[in-house]
Every structure is written in C-alpha cells, then in structure tokens.
Amino acid sequence: MTTRIGVTGATGRMGREVIAAATGREDCEVVFAVNREPAGGTVDGVEIEPAAEFESLVTDREPTVVIDFTGPESAADYVAACADAGVAFVTGTTGFDDEGYEALEVASEDTAVLHAPNFARGVQALVNVVGEAVRNLPGYDVELVETHHNAKRDAPSGTANRLLEEIEANGDFGGRTHGREGEAPRETGEIGIHALRAGDITGEHEIVLAGNHEEVRLTHRAEDRGVFAAGAVDAAVWIAGQKAGWYDFADVISE
C-alpha cells in the first residue's frame, strides 16, 4: 500500500531531504509540499505550494500522513489541522514549550501523532544504552556535549534533552549546569551540558562518564541529514496503520 505524504517546511534543510527520501521510495508518494516563505518552484519534481493553503490541501489531496520539520508555532497549527482531518502527523520539530507539547497531545486524541527529536536509528540505540551505562557507573561524573550547525535555534538540542531525561531517570543527580565560567568547580551530582554551534555540522552528541580513574565516552555523529529524513519517512509509513494516540520513534524501531 502506498503511503501518501504531505510535507511542511518543504524548502528548508530537512524539508528538502524528506521530499528526496520519500520520492525515492516505491511505497511512498508526496501528494503535496508547502512552505511559508517563499513558495513556488519545485523540489525533486514536487511543486511547492503556499502554507496558507495547508488545510485545503489536507482535505483535497487526502494524505495518509504529514511530515513536519518547521518550528513550534507552525507545527502546532499543522497538527491541529491534521487532527481535524484525521490525518496522521510525524514531526521532528524541537523547541516546544509546555503549550506546544499540549497542542500535540490534544491532537493525538483524534489522530496518530509521532514526535521525535531525532530520527536517526543510531541515536535511538544511544538512548537505549545510556541509561544502562549510568546505572552501571553510579557516582561517576556525567557531561554531555552536543554540536550542531550555526543556524540551530534551540539549545540544548532536542536530542540532548532526550538523552538528559534518560540519564536523570537512571541515576542520582542534583541538577544541570549549562557551561561554566569563572570559578566554577564541579558540584556533586551535577550534569554538565555544553552546546556548540559552528559551520554546517549536521549533529554530534557525546556523553562522558568519568570516575574511578577511568572514563567512558558514548558518541553519535550524523554525517548527512538524509539519515534523519529516511527515519522520518520510515516513521510515516509505520504510523499510517496506527490508531489515534501518541507515539515515539522507539515504537518504530522496536517493530
């Protein structure tokens, strides 16, 4: 069965990659792609239409699922329209505040919604193992360094926050420290967090656990944005058959 896909943010870094990934698969069809500014032109043969027409396109083109990599405010608008139309929604947008997450959760009552800060399978593997590493090394100092391109908006990244949640759930920590300046000796139980922004780096995350005269480093490095797009399309194909509810990329990987 062909999964009919709508794409938002179609001329952005990830939008272009998603269109390329989806059009390259025999089991997918991109039925529309929208962008706020500018619209017009094509990406991999797909016409780019105005985002203002999103609601009518969802109704007229009958997508199975919409893939979104835009911003928190626009994603909230898109998911509401998908919920009204009963269209599944996959988003890799990060930087949501509580109100933004609530919009996704409300929509998940009426349609299938999958949110993931990262669609790389290797990152999901890293999430799976970091908790075990923290449990096995109680009392070790933990530092997290994440690096992205110079246009990345949110810091720490959504992926870093997901890793931090896993670290905190599996150890005894007293809080997070974002960078250090001046006289700043390490506090017991703190997690050090460092966000680097430079050039066109796709994405790197490294967790350092140190103590007992040893250190363990867990690292994921994405060398091309296509890995995120491929994962998002995998998620779209998977979620097309799911009932209304809230899903995570781990659900896709586990099957």
C-alpha positions in Angstrom: 0.0 0.0 0.0 1.3 3.4 -0.9 1.7 6.0 1.9 0.5 9.4 0.7 2.7 12.0 2.3 2.4 15.8 2.8 5.5 17.7 3.7 5.7 21.1 5.5 8.7 23.4 5.5 9.4 22.0 2.1 12.3 24.3 1.1 14.1 24.1 4.5 17.1 21.9 5.2 15.0 19.0 6.4 12.0 19.5 4.1 14.2 19.0 1.0 15.7 15.9 2.5 12.3 14.5 3.4 11.0 15.0 -0.1 14.0 13.4 -1.6 13.8 10.4 0.7 10.0 9.9 0.1 10.2 10.3 -3.7 13.0 7.8 -3.8 10.8 5.0 -2.3 8.3 2.9 -4.2 5.9 2.7 -1.3 5.5 6.4 -0.8 4.0 9.3 -2.8 4.4 13.0 -1.9 0.9 14.4 -2.6 1.8 18.0 -1.6 4.6 20.1 -0.1 4.1 23.5 1.4 6.4 26.3 2.6 5.5 29.6 4.3 8.1 31.9 2.6 8.9 31.5 -0.2 6.5 29.2 -2.0 6.7 28.3 -5.7 9.2 26.2 -7.6 9.8 22.5 -7.2 11.9 20.2 -5.1 12.7 16.8 -6.7 9.9 17.4 -9.1 7.3 18.2 -6.3 5.6 21.6 -6.6 6.0 23.8 -3.5 2.7 25.4 -2.6 1.8 28.1 0.0 1.5 27.0 3.6 -1.6 29.2 3.8 -3.4 26.5 1.7 -2.4 23.7 4.1 -5.9 23.0 5.4 -7.5 22.8 2.0 -4.6 20.6 0.7 -5.0 18.2 3.6 -8.7 17.9 2.6 -8.3 17.8 -1.2 -5.2 15.7 -1.6 -6.0 13.2 1.1 -2.6 12.5 2.5 -2.1 9.5 4.8 0.4 11.3 6.9 2.1 14.7 7.1 5.8 15.0 7.9 6.8 18.2 9.7 10.2 19.9 10.3 9.4 23.5 10.8 9.0 25.4 14.1 7.0 25.0 17.3 4.3 27.5 16.4 3.7 26.4 12.9 3.9 22.7 13.9 1.1 23.3 16.4 -1.1 24.8 13.6 -0.3 22.0 11.3 -1.1 19.2 13.8 -4.4 20.8 14.7 -5.5 20.8 11.0 -4.3 17.2 10.7 -6.3 16.2 13.8 -9.4 17.8 12.3 -9.0 15.8 9.1 -7.9 12.6 10.8 -4.5 12.6 9.1 -1.5 11.2 11.0 1.3 13.6 11.9 5.0 12.9 12.2 7.2 15.8 13.5 10.9 16.2 14.2 10.4 19.8 15.2 12.1 20.7 18.5 12.0 23.6 20.9 8.4 23.1 22.0 7.3 24.8 25.3 4.6 23.3 27.5 1.8 24.9 25.4 3.3 23.4 22.2 3.5 19.9 23.7 0.0 20.3 24.8 -1.1 21.0 21.3 0.5 17.8 20.1 -1.1 15.8 22.9 -4.5 17.2 22.3 -4.2 16.3 18.6 -3.2 12.8 19.5 -6.7 12.2 20.9 -8.1 12.4 17.3 -5.2 11.1 15.2 -1.9 9.3 15.4 0.9 11.7 16.4 4.6 10.8 16.5 7.2 13.2 17.8 10.9 12.5 18.0 13.8 15.0 18.4 15.9 12.7 16.3 15.1 10.1 13.6 18.5 8.5 13.4 18.4 4.9 14.3 21.8 5.2 15.9 20.6 7.9 18.3 17.8 5.6 19.4 20.4 3.0 20.1 22.3 5.6 22.1 19.2 6.4 24.1 18.7 2.7 24.8 22.2 2.2 26.2 23.0 5.4 28.1 20.6 4.6 30.9 22.3 1.2 31.4 25.7 2.9 31.4 24.6 5.4 34.1 23.2 2.6 36.3 26.4 0.6 36.0 28.6 3.6 36.9 26.9 5.2 40.0 28.6 8.3 41.3 30.6 8.9 38.0 30.6 12.5 36.7 28.5 13.0 33.6 29.0 15.6 30.9 27.1 16.0 27.7 28.4 17.9 24.6 26.3 18.5 21.6 27.3 20.2 18.4 25.2 21.5 15.5 25.3 23.9 12.6 25.3 27.6 13.2 21.6 28.1 12.4 20.4 25.7 15.0 17.8 27.5 17.1 17.3 25.6 20.3 20.0 24.8 22.9 20.4 22.2 24.2 19.1 20.3 21.2 16.0 18.2 21.4 18.2 15.1 21.2 20.4 16.3 24.0 17.3 16.9 26.2 16.1 13.3 25.4 19.4 11.9 26.4 19.4 14.0 29.6 16.0 12.7 30.5 17.3 9.1 30.2 20.4 10.0 32.3 18.4 11.6 35.0 15.9 8.7 35.1 18.7 6.2 35.8 21.0 8.0 38.3 21.1 10.2 41.3 21.7 13.7 40.0 21.2 17.1 41.6 20.7 19.3 38.5 22.0 20.6 35.2 24.8 23.1 34.7 24.9 24.8 31.3 28.6 25.6 30.5 31.0 27.0 33.1 32.6 30.4 33.6 35.0 31.9 36.1 35.5 30.0 39.4 33.1 27.0 38.9 34.3 23.8 40.5 32.1 20.8 39.7 29.3 20.2 42.1 28.5 16.7 43.3 25.7 15.2 41.2 25.5 17.9 38.6 25.3 17.1 34.8 27.4 19.4 32.7 25.9 20.4 29.4 27.7 22.2 26.6 26.1 23.3 23.3 28.4 24.1 20.4 27.2 25.9 17.2 29.5 26.1 14.2 29.6 25.9 10.4 27.3 23.3 8.8 27.8 20.4 11.3 24.9 18.1 10.9 24.8 16.8 14.5 27.1 15.3 17.2 26.3 14.1 20.7 28.8 12.8 23.2 28.2 11.7 26.7 31.2 11.4 29.0 31.1 9.4 32.2 34.2 9.7 34.4 35.4 8.4 37.7 37.5 5.7 39.4 40.5 6.7 37.2 38.6 5.8 34.0 36.2 7.3 31.5 33.5 6.1 29.1 32.5 8.0 26.1 29.3 7.3 24.2 29.1 9.2 20.9 26.8 9.5 17.9 27.8 11.5 14.8 25.4 12.1 11.9 27.3 12.7 8.7 24.3 13.6 6.5 20.8 14.9 7.1 19.5 12.2 4.9 19.6 9.8 7.8 17.1 11.9 9.7 14.8 12.2 6.6 15.0 8.4 6.0 14.0 7.7 9.6 11.1 10.2 9.4 9.8 8.5 6.2 10.1 5.1 8.0 8.0 6.6 10.8 5.4 7.9 8.4 5.0 4.5 6.7 4.7 2.8 10.1 2.3 5.3 11.6 -0.1 5.2 8.7 -1.6 2.0 10.1 -1.8 3.1 13.7 -4.9 4.3 15.6 -5.1 7.7 17.3 -2.5 8.2 20.0 0.9 9.4 21.0 3.9 7.6 19.5 7.7 7.7 19.6 10.4 6.7 17.2 11.3 3.9 19.6 7.9 2.4 18.7 9.0 2.3 15.0 12.4 0.8 15.8 11.0 -1.9 18.1 9.0 -3.3 15.2 
